[in-house]
C-alpha cells in the first residue's frame, strides 16, 4: 500500500473527471492555481486536435483543503468535461431514449478490440471512453498536488521533448537544469532546442497532410532529490522499477530508460559508471550515467528518465480492421484526435514522476504534518553530513 495513494475516474466524453488522493500531510499550502498551470500545459502543443479548443481544464478542490491548507484528509479533485454537452443522449449514467450508434470497427494500436473482448462489450465506446488519454487530465492534477509537496522540500520536477519522429533535439545536452526547464516551458512543443522545434513542426505538418500521426521521446528530470529514496532490499521497493511502471502506464508509452538507458548496453563499463569523489564534506560524482539511481536507491544526482511514445492510434487515413459483428473487413473507426501529443505526454510524465517521488518521500520520512515531515528530512540530511 502506497503512502501517497490516488485513483482517477471518468470517461472522455462523460460529465467530468475526478481523482481522490490520500496521504498528503496536513499544513501543505495548496490552491487550484498550483494544479491549473500543469493542466494548461497538458492541453497545448503543435499537432493537438480540436478537443483542446473545447476544453479549458480547471480543477476544483472538493475536499481535504481548508483555508488554503491541506487537512491531512483525503483530497478530492474535479475537472468537468465541457464537451459533455454535445454528448448528452450518448454518454452519461441515465438510460438512453434510443441506443446511440455503436463503435464496431476497432482501431489497431488502441484498447478497442482487446478491451471489448475482455469486458464482453459489443459497443467499443464502452472501452475507448476510459482508455482515452483524456484520463491523463487527472494524473496531471494529482501530479500537481505531488509537485507542490515536493517543492516544499526543494525538489523540482520538469520535462522536455527530446525527439518527434526522426527529428532529434541536441541543444539541451549543453544546458543546466534551470535554463533547460525555462526554455522547455516557453516552447510550444516543450522543446529546448528552437532549431529542432521548427523541424519537429514541419514533420507534424507533413504527417497531418498524409492522414498519419507521429510519436517521440520526452525526458523528465528531478533535481534536489535526496540520497536514499527507494531501497535495494525487495523488488517492489526499487525506485527505478516504480518509476518505470509509472511511465509505462501512460497511454501510448512503449519504452522507458533511466540515465544512459539502452546506450549503456553498447559501451564498456568504464564509460557508464560514475566515478565517486569527496569534496567539501560531501560525496561527489564526475558524471551521471546512472541517471540518479543505483541499486534502486537515489544517489543524490538529478533523476533523468526518458519515455518513448508511439504514434497515436487514431488515423484519419484509417488502417484495415474488422467489423466486430459481421466480421467483415472494414476500415478502422475514426475518433477526433491529435496528430502528435508528445509535448502533452511529457507533462503527464512529469506528473507521474512527481507522484512516485512524493510516495517515496512519504515512505522514507513519514509525518502527519508538513512541519513534521520537514523536521524528519532535516534530521536525515544532518545524518548524511555526519557520515
N, C-alpha and C positions, 0 to 999 in steps of 0.2 A: 504494500500500500504506500503510495507516494505521500510526501509531506506537502507538496503543492498539488492538490488534486483538482481536476477540472473535467468538464464534459460539455459538448455542444449538442444542440438540437435545432431542427428546422429544415425546410425544403427550399430549393432555389426560388420557386415562384409561390411559396406559401405566404401566410400573413407576416412572418418575421423569423428572425434567427435569435437564439438565446444561448447563453452559456452560464454555467454555475462553477464557481471556484471556491475551494475550501483550503484553509491552511495559511492564509495571509495574516501575518501578525497584526495586532491592534496598534493603532497610533501611526500608521503609514499615511501621509498626506496623499489623497487620491481624488482626482477630478476627471470628468468626462473628457476634458481637453487633453489629458495625458494619453488618452486612447485614440481620440479622433484624428490626431496628426498621422498616426500609422495607418488608420483606415483610409484616409485620403490618399496616402502614398500607394496603398494597395490598388486603388482604382485608376491611377494614372498610367501612362506609358504608351508610346507609339505602337500601334498594332492592336490596341484593345477594341472590343466590339461595342455595339450600340447599347448594351445594358448599362455601361458606365455613364451614358448620357442621361439615363433614367434615375439611377440610384445616386443619392448623396448620403453615404453612410455616416450616421452619427449614433453614438451609443447612449443609452440611458442606464444609469446605475440604479437598479431597482432595490437592492438590499445590501446590507453589510457595510454601508458607509453612512456616517452621520456627521454633519458639520464639517465635511471636507476631510475626515479621517476614517480609516478602517476601524471596525469594531472587534476584529478577531473572529467574527461570524462569517458564514458563507456569503459570498458576493454574487449577486445575480445581475447579468448584463442582457440588454435587449437592443437589437437593431431591426427596425421594421423594414419590410420589403415594399417599396413604393410601387413596384411593378405588379404587386398582387391585385391591384385594382383592375388590371387588364386580364386577370386570370380567374376572376370570380366565376363560378359555374364550372370551372375546370380543375381548380385546386381548392384546398380548404377542407375542414372536417365534416361539413354538412353533406347529407346525401344529395346526389346530383338530380336535377329535374329530368335531364336526359343524359345518357352516357356520353362523355366527350370522346372525340376521335382518338383512338389509342395509338401509341407509338409501337409499331410492329416490325420495323426494319432496323435491327441493331447496328450500331456503328463499330467497325473494327477499332480496337485500341481502347474502347470505353468499357465500363462495367455493365453495359446494357444486357448482353446475352448471358454472361456468366451470372449476373445478379438475377435476371429473370428466371433462369433455370434453378438457381439455388432457392429462391423465395417463391417459386411457382406463380409468377406474375406474368400474364399474357400482355398487359399494357405496360410496356417498358418504361413509361413515365414514372411508374412507381419506384423504379430503380434510379433512373437518371436524375431525378429531382434531389435525392440525397447524395448521390455520388458526385454531383456537380461541385466544381471548385468554388461556387458561391459559399459553401460551408466554411471556407478558409477565412471569411469575414470574421467569424467568431474566434478562430485561432489567433488572428491578429489582435482582436480585442483582448483576449486572455493574455496574449504576449505583452500588451500594453501595461497590464497590471504587473506582470512579472518584471518587465523592464523598469517600472517605477520602483519596485522593491530593490532591484539590483543597483540602480542609480543611487539609492540611499546608502549603499555600501561601496560607492565609487567604481562600480563595474559598468562598462558601456558595451552595448552590442549593436553592430550595424552590418549592413550587407551592400554588395555592389555586384554588377553584372560583369562577368569575365568574357563571355562569348555568346553570340547568337548565330545559329547556323555555323558556317565555316569562317565567320569573322571573329577574330580574337583580339581583345584589348591587351596592351602591353604596358602602357604608361603607369598603371597602378603599382607595378613592381618597384618603382623608384620613389613612391610616396610614403610619408609617415602616416600612421593610422588617422590622425586628426585631419590632415589635408585630404586623405582618401575619402573619409566619411563626408566631408563638406562637398567635395566635387561630385560624389555619387548622389547626394541629396539634391544637388542643383540640376542634375541631368534628368531628362525625360525618360531615359532608359536605365537610370541608376548606374550609369557607366562613367567612370572617372577619366576615360580616355576620349576626348572630344573627336579626334580624327576617326577612331574606331566606331564611335557612336553614329557618325554620319554614314559610314559604310553598313552598319547594322540596319539603319533605317532604310537604306536602299535595298538590302536583302529582304526585309519585311515587305516592302512595297512590291518587289518582284514576285514574292510568294503569294501575296494577296491577289495580284492580277492573274496568277496561274490557278487560283482557287485552292491554294495549298496553305500550309501552316509551317511554322518554324519553332524549334526548341533552342536550348542553350544551356549555359553553365553560369551559376552565380556562386559567390563566395561570401561567407558570413564570418565576421571577426569579433571576438570578445576581448576587451582589454581590461586590466585591473583585476583579473581573476586570481584569487589567492592560491598558493600551493596547497594541495591536499583535498580537493573536491573529488568525489568518486573513491573507488577502492580497487585493490588487486585481488581481494580475498574470495570473491564469488563472481560468477559470470554476469549476473544481473546487476551488480553494483559497479561494474566497469563503466566509467563515464563515456568512453568512446563508443561503446556499444549502445548506450542510451541515446547518445547524440545521433548515431547512425539510424536508429529506429525512428527518432523524431523527424529526421529529414526524409527518410524513405516513405513515411506515411503521408507525406504531402502529395496531393493529386499530381500525376504525370512525372514524378521523380523516379528515375531509373538507376541512378548511381550516386554514391556518396564517397568522398575521400577526405581524410584529415591530414593536415600538414602536406608533405610531399605526395602522399597518396600512392597512386599507381606508379608514379615516376620512381618511387623508392625501390620498386622491384626491378628496375632497369639498370641500376648503378651499384657500385660497391658500397659496403657498409661505412667506409671512411668518408664517403660523400653524403651519407644520410644522417648519421647520428651527431648530436650537438655537443661539442666539447664543453666541459664544465670548468669554470674558474671560480675564484673567490676574491672579491674586491669590496672595500668599504663595508665590511661586515656582512656581505650577502653573497650567496652563490649566484654565479652568472652563467650565461650561455653565449657562445660565439655565433650561434645560428639557431634557427627554429624549424628544422626539418620535421620534427615530431609534431608540429602544429599545436604545441602547448599541452600535450598529453603523453605520458609514459606509464605503461603498465596499467592503464585505466584510471590514472590519477593526474590531476592538473599539476604542472611543474612550475607555474608562475610566469610562463611566457604567454603571449597572446594566443588564444584559441583560434585556429584557422580551419574552417570547414567549407568544402565545396560540394555542390549538388548539381547533377545533370538532369535537365528537364527534357523529356521527349516532346516532339511537336504535338500540338493539340489534336485530339482525335476527331473532332468535328470538321469536316472538309466541305467547302462549297462544291468542289468537284468530287462528288461522292465516290467512295470505294465500293466494290461489289459486296453485296450482303445477301441475306435470305429472309423472306417474309416468314415470321415465326408461326403463323397459322397455316398458310398454304404451302410452305416450304419451297416456294418457287424463287428463283433468282430475282434479286431486286437491288437497286442502289440503296446504300445506307441512308437513314434519315438525316435531315439537316436541322440542327437547332442553332438559333442565333448564338454566335460565339466569337472568340478572338482569333486573330491571325497569329499573334505572338504574345505571350503573357509571362515571359521570363522575368521582367522587371517586377511584376506583381508577385511572382513566386519568390523573388528574393526577399520581399517584405514578410512573406509567410515564413520563410526560412529563418529570418531574423527573429520572428516571434517564437518559433519553435525552439531555437537555441536559448532564448531568454527563459522560456518555460523550464527547460531541462536544467539550466543553471540555477534558477530560483529554487527548484526542487532539491538540487544538490546542496545549495547553501543552507536551506532549512534542515536538511538531513544531517549535515555536519554540525551546525551551530545551534539549532533549535531556537527557542524563545517565543513566548506568547505575545510579547510586545516588541515593537521596533527597538525601543531602548534596551531591552534585554538582549535582543539579537546583536545589536551593535557592541554591547559590553562583551558578549561571548567572542565576537570576531576580534575585538581589540586584544583580549586576553590571549587568543591563539596567535595573533601576529607578534605579540611580545614574546611568546614562547619560541616562535621561529627565529627571532633575532638572537635569542639566547642559546640557540642550538650549537 
